[in-house]
Amino acid sequence: MQRAVVLGGSIAGLMAARVLSDHADDVVIVERDGLGPADTGRPGVPQIKQLHVVLEGGRLQMERWFPGLTAELIADGAVPSDGDAIEHYFDGVRKVPVAEETTIGLTRPFLEGRIRDRVLGRDNVRLVPGLVRGLLFERGRARGVRFAPRGAEDAKETETLTADLVVDATGRSSRLEHWLRDAGWQPPRLDRMRIDLRYTTALFRRGDELPGVAVVQSLSSPAPAGTPQQDFGVVAEVEGGRWMVVLSAYGQPPNRDAATFVERVRDTPGAPFAEIAACSLDSDIETYQMADSRRRTFTGLGRFPAGLVVVGDAFASFNPVYGQGMSSAALHASCLSAFLRSGERLDEPAWGYFRRAEVVVDAAWGLSTLGDLAMPHVTGPYPRGYRFTSWYVEKLGIASMTDAEVNRRYLAVAHMREHPRVLTGPSTLWAVARTLRATRRRAPVPPQRSGSGSVANRLRSTPAS
Ligand SMILES: Cc1cc2nc3c(=O)[nH]c(=O)nc-3n(C[C@H](O)[C@H](O)[C@H](O)COP(=O)(O)OP(=O)(O)OC[C@H]3O[C@@H](n4cnc5c(N)ncnc54)[C@H](O)[C@@H]3O)c2cc1C
């Protein structure tokens, strides 16, 4: 392939560009925010100041495409953790820890900046600052892109770049439907689930509180309709000796008042939250509102232009409470690699890519929307078999509170390392039934502390998958 053009240079676009650099002579990223470092004020990524959790499944893919990235991030301040250092609470009760669970705590600009450095460090990748205005089509295929160079966004004139493959990585507000319709193509189906979520993030100075703890997550049962839902919370130690705290609430008005935020942190179920609320606040209060989760479905379209694929949030954008976005983007990049290596023709629609990526989207969408549908204010669409699935997931959730093996399998799926089918396999069904029977017979036992070894070493030595 001579040239590939990637629209958007955030996580999904950067991951796709890395993959494409193995297949195209020239890879061009067209990014409206330009070349600057992934600073915290980047308007094209308004969620950049919110806490971004890197799920293990996504980290493994990032490591696959950028060997040594995890070690580099840790050496420069990211905080590795595992087992006992990661505390999950449900309705204020701590779940049994999973020794194998690992994660790294960092801020999103730090991660994106390092990935960007690695991608732009490749000889055949360059970034053109500009605002994409539309696609070029020619004889049944996408042929490139029309864009306004940065600084001339208001001018009528646009520049063009031709390409053999165009990748839409412009995020959840992608204008793909308009671009396709304008050229007479049928747009993909767009599904939305209204969630009405408000995210609020701030940083606190870390002192000597909570020794040995690096990540805390608190989830709560859905409140009955008409009563306030308890905030969900996540705290992660990030570079620079800070705690990053995010609270998520449903159907609440925006509130950037520092005193109110600290109070909400203190009231979040799970003992560590009160300790963190006592630390000194070290940033402004940043809010983000998300009206819906949304996904596009490409397979099943009668016609679609060849030479066009879609990655990241432009494909599917989920409730961020589940932390799936960057990992999905990384997995999409690996799907793109598998498609390009399969030898499928580029002058035909990239169904082979869309089929692979939809496996990732289905898995992530299924997990996150199941949680959302349990909220009384979320009114569908309900998937087939919803009643039975939600009944089973509730039982699985109860078993995962005290059974480390059930919790390990649940986390492997939630962290996008395993397909959700492992949760319905016979051995998991049996483990859930056995645990529930035992739980009924005796009062719950507080979780044991598990041994962890050196997590930094374990993360550093993760083999590229
Ligand atoms: C509040 C919140 C919290 C989140 N928390 C997590 C988390 O904990 N873990 C996680 O994995 N994910 C999380 N996500 C999701 C994550 O932010 C995204 O999945 C991730 O950024 C990958 O998205 P993307 O690259 O597809 O799109 P984006 O990050 O939205 O980037 C789109 C890019 O395209 C550019 N662009 C847009 N339009 C144009 C155009 N016309 N021309 C040129 N350039 C254009 C933008 O400038 C931007 O750089 C969260 C999301 C939100 C909203």
PDBQT file of the ligand as one rigid body, heavy atoms in Angstrom, charges set to zero:
ROOT
HETATM    1  C1  LIG A 501     -15.304  10.790  30.751  1.00  0.00    +0.000 C 
HETATM    2  C2  LIG A 501     -14.576   9.674  30.056  1.00  0.00    +0.000 A 
HETATM    3  C3  LIG A 501     -13.782   8.816  30.778  1.00  0.00    +0.000 A 
HETATM    4  C4  LIG A 501     -13.133   7.757  30.142  1.00  0.00    +0.000 A 
HETATM    5  N1  LIG A 501     -12.412   6.878  30.879  1.00  0.00    +0.000 NA
HETATM    6  C5  LIG A 501     -11.790   5.859  30.264  1.00  0.00    +0.000 A 
HETATM    7  C6  LIG A 501     -11.022   4.922  30.997  1.00  0.00    +0.000 A 
HETATM    8  O1  LIG A 501     -10.955   4.950  32.230  1.00  0.00    +0.000 OA
HETATM    9  N2  LIG A 501     -10.359   3.942  30.307  1.00  0.00    +0.000 N 
HETATM   10  C7  LIG A 501     -10.453   3.846  28.950  1.00  0.00    +0.000 A 
HETATM   11  O2  LIG A 501      -9.847   2.951  28.368  1.00  0.00    +0.000 OA
HETATM   12  N3  LIG A 501     -11.197   4.709  28.239  1.00  0.00    +0.000 NA
HETATM   13  C8  LIG A 501     -11.867   5.700  28.847  1.00  0.00    +0.000 A 
HETATM   14  N4  LIG A 501     -12.603   6.576  28.112  1.00  0.00    +0.000 N 
HETATM   15  C9  LIG A 501     -12.694   6.401  26.659  1.00  0.00    +0.000 C 
HETATM   16  C10 LIG A 501     -11.459   6.991  25.978  1.00  0.00    +0.000 C 
HETATM   17  O3  LIG A 501     -11.332   8.361  26.263  1.00  0.00    +0.000 OA
HETATM   18  C11 LIG A 501     -11.528   6.750  24.467  1.00  0.00    +0.000 C 
HETATM   19  O4  LIG A 501     -12.011   5.472  24.199  1.00  0.00    +0.000 OA
HETATM   20  C12 LIG A 501     -10.148   6.926  23.855  1.00  0.00    +0.000 C 
HETATM   21  O5  LIG A 501      -9.780   8.267  23.897  1.00  0.00    +0.000 OA
HETATM   22  C13 LIG A 501     -10.040   6.445  22.415  1.00  0.00    +0.000 C 
HETATM   23  O6  LIG A 501     -10.863   7.238  21.669  1.00  0.00    +0.000 OA
HETATM   24  P1  LIG A 501     -10.584   7.662  20.173  1.00  0.00    +0.000 P 
HETATM   25  O7  LIG A 501      -9.141   7.797  19.878  1.00  0.00    +0.000 OA
HETATM   26  O8  LIG A 501     -11.397   6.768  19.326  1.00  0.00    +0.000 OA
HETATM   27  O9  LIG A 501     -11.309   9.077  20.147  1.00  0.00    +0.000 OA
HETATM   28  P2  LIG A 501     -10.948  10.404  20.918  1.00  0.00    +0.000 P 
HETATM   29  O10 LIG A 501     -10.036  10.162  22.039  1.00  0.00    +0.000 OA
HETATM   30  O11 LIG A 501     -12.235  11.091  21.201  1.00  0.00    +0.000 OA
HETATM   31  O12 LIG A 501     -10.140  11.231  19.850  1.00  0.00    +0.000 OA
HETATM   32  C14 LIG A 501     -10.654  11.652  18.626  1.00  0.00    +0.000 C 
HETATM   33  C15 LIG A 501      -9.541  12.421  17.924  1.00  0.00    +0.000 C 
HETATM   34  O13 LIG A 501      -9.974  12.818  16.638  1.00  0.00    +0.000 OA
HETATM   35  C16 LIG A 501      -9.695  14.195  16.465  1.00  0.00    +0.000 C 
HETATM   36  N5  LIG A 501     -10.725  14.699  15.550  1.00  0.00    +0.000 N 
HETATM   37  C17 LIG A 501     -12.070  14.700  15.739  1.00  0.00    +0.000 A 
HETATM   38  N6  LIG A 501     -12.690  15.205  14.660  1.00  0.00    +0.000 NA
HETATM   39  C18 LIG A 501     -11.715  15.535  13.771  1.00  0.00    +0.000 A 
HETATM   40  C19 LIG A 501     -11.732  16.082  12.462  1.00  0.00    +0.000 A 
HETATM   41  N7  LIG A 501     -12.889  16.407  11.837  1.00  0.00    +0.000 N 
HETATM   42  N8  LIG A 501     -10.548  16.304  11.843  1.00  0.00    +0.000 NA
HETATM   43  C20 LIG A 501      -9.369  15.977  12.453  1.00  0.00    +0.000 A 
HETATM   44  N9  LIG A 501      -9.304  15.445  13.684  1.00  0.00    +0.000 NA
HETATM   45  C21 LIG A 501     -10.461  15.213  14.336  1.00  0.00    +0.000 A 
HETATM   46  C22 LIG A 501      -9.761  14.808  17.854  1.00  0.00    +0.000 C 
HETATM   47  O14 LIG A 501      -9.052  16.001  17.951  1.00  0.00    +0.000 OA
HETATM   48  C23 LIG A 501      -9.137  13.685  18.671  1.00  0.00    +0.000 C 
HETATM   49  O15 LIG A 501      -7.744  13.782  18.703  1.00  0.00    +0.000 OA
HETATM   50  C24 LIG A 501     -13.271   7.605  28.736  1.00  0.00    +0.000 A 
HETATM   51  C25 LIG A 501     -14.070   8.474  28.012  1.00  0.00    +0.000 A 
HETATM   52  C26 LIG A 501     -14.733   9.487  28.661  1.00  0.00    +0.000 A 
HETATM   53  C27 LIG A 501     -15.632  10.391  27.861  1.00  0.00    +0.000 C 
ENDROOT
TORSDOF 0
